[in-house]
Amino acid sequence: MNSPAEKKRCFVIGPIGRPGDEERRHADWLLDGIIKPAFETFKDFTVRRADEIVGPGSINSQVINQLWDADLVIADMSFHNANAFYELAIAHMRHRPTILMIREDFDIPFDVAAFRAVVFSTGEYKDLIQAQRDLADAVSEAIKLESVENPVTHARGAFEIAEKGDPAIQVVTTELLSLRREVEQIRSRLRSIGRSGQPVNALLPSPPPTAISTLADFLLGGSPTVEQLKILGELAKTISREKREKAD
């Protein structure tokens, strides 16, 4: 990795496009208007995007090597770019600390919907400032992690439990995975509702509207309060009870 004199490496993946097209304008706004300013407080990091790699050789090999050796990866999921998801999978397999980002007018793909993402906009100057703050907070948390959580580590953990865990642990794991799917569905619906401008309570009659209203910020990416966690617990009980009733 890095010698004591070398800086840590942050590698940015996502759509880059061609000079002058919409994806390149988006990528440049994200890199120069949000990511690099956010890293001004992290002087021990260098930030690089794939098109900034210099030197001869296969660009694919160079990108993979950058991902392999990165201390932190920032993945922009906007435009649902196929190359970006391929590169994200490499980062996940390598267990690199990864921060997900996505422009507010795109849906977060299902496979990573359970993981916190920095949702941003470049519409106004204040949006850039807020995105810089949100990203800086995410970086601060990511570099403190002792272990990495992503779909690959979760899948392998679930496999180990299924193979070796005792029956009680397996039952709890199954319930938790089921609850995660329920929460992902609610999160996705809340994002769609937010973009449409429709009131949340009008389209989500169950669980009770008060619970949804209280949980909305948490499910959309905010930090949970004690009260929100209590309501989430009640929501889990409600879901489990409804499933038992349907099974009976």
C-alpha positions as CSV (number, residue, x, y, z in Angstrom):
1,M,0.0,0.0,0.0
2,N,1.5,3.3,1.1
3,S,4.9,4.1,2.7
4,P,4.7,6.5,5.7
5,A,5.8,9.4,3.4
6,E,3.0,8.7,0.8
7,K,-0.5,10.1,0.9
8,K,-3.5,7.9,1.1
9,R,-5.3,7.3,-2.1
10,C,-9.0,8.1,-2.9
11,F,-10.1,6.8,-6.3
12,V,-13.3,8.2,-7.9
13,I,-15.4,6.0,-10.1
14,G,-18.5,6.8,-12.1
15,P,-19.7,8.1,-15.5
16,I,-17.1,10.3,-17.2
17,G,-18.5,10.6,-20.7
18,R,-16.8,12.5,-23.5
19,P,-15.6,16.1,-23.5
20,G,-18.6,18.4,-23.8
21,D,-21.4,15.9,-23.2
22,E,-23.8,15.8,-20.3
23,E,-22.0,13.0,-18.4
24,R,-18.7,14.8,-18.6
25,R,-20.2,18.1,-17.3
26,H,-21.8,16.1,-14.5
27,A,-18.6,14.3,-13.7
28,D,-16.6,17.5,-13.6
29,W,-19.1,19.3,-11.4
30,L,-19.0,16.4,-9.0
31,L,-15.2,16.1,-8.9
32,D,-14.3,19.8,-9.0
33,G,-17.3,21.2,-7.3
34,I,-18.0,18.7,-4.5
35,I,-15.3,15.9,-4.0
36,K,-12.1,17.9,-4.2
37,P,-13.4,20.8,-2.0
38,A,-14.6,18.2,0.5
39,F,-11.1,16.7,0.7
40,E,-9.5,20.0,1.5
41,T,-9.8,19.0,5.2
42,F,-8.3,15.6,4.5
43,K,-4.7,16.7,3.6
44,D,-3.4,13.1,3.9
45,F,-5.4,12.0,0.9
46,T,-4.9,12.5,-2.9
47,V,-8.0,12.3,-5.1
48,R,-7.9,10.9,-8.6
49,R,-10.4,10.0,-11.3
50,A,-9.7,7.4,-14.0
51,D,-9.2,9.9,-16.8
52,E,-6.5,11.6,-14.7
53,I,-4.3,8.5,-14.8
54,V,-1.1,9.2,-16.8
55,G,1.3,6.8,-18.3
56,P,1.2,4.0,-20.9
57,G,-0.7,0.8,-20.5
58,S,-4.2,-0.6,-20.6
59,I,-6.7,1.8,-19.0
60,N,-8.7,-1.2,-17.7
61,S,-5.6,-2.6,-15.9
62,Q,-4.7,0.8,-14.6
63,V,-8.2,1.4,-13.2
64,I,-8.3,-2.1,-11.6
65,N,-4.9,-1.5,-10.0
66,Q,-6.1,1.9,-8.7
67,L,-9.1,0.2,-7.1
68,W,-7.0,-2.6,-5.7
69,D,-4.6,-0.2,-3.9
70,A,-7.0,2.6,-3.0
71,D,-7.5,3.5,0.7
72,L,-10.9,4.9,-0.1
73,V,-13.3,4.6,-3.2
74,I,-16.0,7.1,-4.1
75,A,-18.6,5.6,-6.4
76,D,-20.9,7.9,-8.4
77,M,-24.0,5.8,-9.3
78,S,-25.6,8.6,-11.4
79,F,-26.6,7.7,-14.9
80,H,-26.4,4.0,-13.8
81,N,-23.2,3.6,-15.8
82,A,-22.2,-0.1,-16.4
83,N,-18.5,0.5,-16.1
84,A,-19.0,2.2,-12.7
85,F,-20.9,-0.8,-11.3
86,Y,-18.2,-3.2,-12.6
87,E,-15.6,-1.1,-10.8
88,L,-17.8,-0.9,-7.7
89,A,-18.0,-4.7,-7.6
90,I,-14.2,-4.8,-7.7
91,A,-14.0,-2.4,-4.8
92,H,-16.5,-4.5,-2.9
93,M,-14.6,-7.7,-3.5
94,R,-11.4,-6.1,-2.4
95,H,-13.2,-4.8,0.7
96,R,-12.2,-1.2,0.1
97,P,-14.0,1.4,2.2
98,T,-16.5,2.9,-0.3
99,I,-18.7,5.9,-0.3
100,L,-21.7,5.8,-2.6
101,M,-22.9,9.0,-4.3
102,I,-25.9,9.7,-6.6
103,R,-27.5,12.7,-8.1
104,E,-31.0,13.3,-6.7
105,D,-32.8,12.7,-9.9
106,F,-31.6,9.1,-10.1
107,D,-32.9,6.0,-8.2
108,I,-30.4,4.1,-6.1
109,P,-30.1,0.6,-7.6
110,F,-31.7,-2.2,-5.6
111,D,-28.5,-4.2,-4.9
112,V,-26.9,-1.2,-2.9
113,A,-30.2,0.5,-1.8
114,A,-29.6,-0.7,1.8
115,F,-26.4,1.2,2.1
116,R,-26.1,4.9,2.9
117,A,-25.4,7.1,-0.1
118,V,-24.6,10.8,-0.4
119,V,-27.5,12.3,-2.5
120,F,-26.5,15.5,-4.2
121,S,-27.6,18.2,-6.6
122,T,-25.6,20.7,-8.7
123,G,-28.6,22.9,-9.4
124,E,-27.6,25.8,-7.1
125,Y,-24.5,26.9,-5.2
126,K,-26.0,26.1,-1.9
127,D,-26.5,22.5,-3.1
128,L,-22.8,22.2,-3.8
129,I,-22.0,23.4,-0.3
130,Q,-24.4,21.0,1.3
131,A,-23.0,18.1,-0.8
132,Q,-19.4,19.0,0.3
133,R,-20.5,18.9,3.9
134,D,-22.3,15.6,3.5
135,L,-19.4,14.0,1.7
136,A,-16.9,15.3,4.3
137,D,-19.0,13.7,7.0
138,A,-19.1,10.4,5.1
139,V,-15.4,10.4,4.6
140,S,-14.8,11.0,8.3
141,E,-17.0,8.0,9.1
142,A,-15.5,5.8,6.4
143,I,-11.9,6.3,7.5
144,K,-12.7,5.3,11.1
145,L,-14.3,1.9,10.2
146,E,-12.4,-1.1,11.3
147,S,-14.4,-3.4,9.0
148,V,-16.1,-2.8,5.7
149,E,-19.8,-3.5,5.0
150,N,-21.1,-4.0,1.5
151,P,-23.3,-6.5,-0.4
152,V,-20.3,-9.0,-0.8
153,T,-19.4,-9.0,2.9
154,H,-23.1,-9.4,3.8
155,A,-23.7,-12.2,1.4
156,R,-20.6,-14.1,2.6
157,G,-21.7,-13.5,6.2
158,A,-25.2,-14.9,5.5
159,F,-23.6,-17.9,3.8
160,E,-21.4,-18.6,6.8
161,I,-24.4,-18.4,9.1
162,A,-26.5,-20.6,6.9
163,E,-23.7,-23.2,6.8
164,K,-22.5,-23.1,10.3
165,G,-24.8,-21.0,12.5
166,D,-27.1,-22.7,15.1
167,P,-30.9,-22.8,14.3
168,A,-31.7,-19.9,16.6
169,I,-29.2,-17.6,14.9
170,Q,-30.4,-18.7,11.5
171,V,-34.0,-17.8,12.3
172,V,-33.0,-14.3,13.6
173,T,-30.8,-13.8,10.5
174,T,-33.7,-14.7,8.2
175,E,-36.0,-12.3,10.0
176,L,-33.5,-9.5,9.8
177,L,-32.9,-10.0,6.1
178,S,-36.7,-10.0,5.5
179,L,-36.9,-6.7,7.5
180,R,-34.1,-5.2,5.4
181,R,-36.0,-6.0,2.2
182,E,-39.1,-4.3,3.7
183,V,-37.1,-1.2,4.6
184,E,-35.5,-1.1,1.2
185,Q,-39.0,-1.1,-0.4
186,I,-40.2,1.7,1.9
187,R,-37.0,3.7,1.2
188,S,-37.4,3.3,-2.6
189,R,-41.0,4.4,-2.4
190,L,-40.2,7.4,-0.3
191,R,-37.5,8.6,-2.8
192,S,-40.0,8.3,-5.6
193,I,-42.6,10.2,-3.7
194,G,-40.1,12.9,-2.8
195,R,-39.2,13.5,-6.4
196,S,-42.9,13.6,-7.5
197,G,-43.8,16.2,-4.8
198,Q,-46.7,14.1,-3.5
199,P,-47.3,13.8,0.3
200,V,-45.8,10.8,1.9
201,N,-48.8,9.9,4.0
202,A,-51.1,9.8,0.9
203,L,-49.3,6.9,-0.7
204,L,-48.1,4.9,2.3
205,P,-51.2,4.0,4.4
206,S,-49.4,1.2,6.3
207,P,-47.5,1.3,8.6
208,P,-49.4,4.2,10.3
209,P,-48.6,7.6,8.7
210,T,-47.2,9.0,11.9
211,A,-44.5,6.3,11.9
212,I,-43.7,6.9,8.3
213,S,-43.4,10.6,8.8
214,T,-41.1,10.1,11.8
215,L,-39.0,7.6,9.9
216,A,-38.9,9.4,6.6
217,D,-35.6,11.4,7.2
218,F,-33.9,8.2,8.6
219,L,-34.9,6.1,5.6
220,L,-33.9,8.8,3.2
221,G,-30.4,8.9,4.6
222,G,-30.3,10.9,7.8
223,S,-29.0,9.8,11.2
224,P,-31.6,8.0,13.3
225,T,-32.7,9.5,16.6
226,V,-33.6,7.4,19.6
227,E,-37.3,8.0,18.9
228,Q,-36.9,6.9,15.3
229,L,-35.1,3.7,16.4
230,K,-38.0,3.0,18.7
231,I,-40.5,3.4,15.9
232,L,-38.4,1.3,13.6
233,G,-38.5,-1.5,16.3
234,E,-42.3,-1.2,16.4
235,L,-42.4,-1.3,12.6
236,A,-40.4,-4.5,12.7
237,K,-42.8,-6.0,15.2
238,T,-45.8,-5.0,13.0
239,I,-44.2,-6.6,9.9
240,S,-43.5,-9.8,11.8
241,R,-47.0,-9.9,13.2
242,E,-48.6,-9.4,9.8
243,K,-46.4,-12.2,8.3
244,R,-47.4,-14.6,11.1
245,E,-51.1,-13.7,10.6
246,K,-50.8,-14.3,6.9
247,A,-49.0,-17.7,7.5
248,D,-51.8,-18.8,9.8
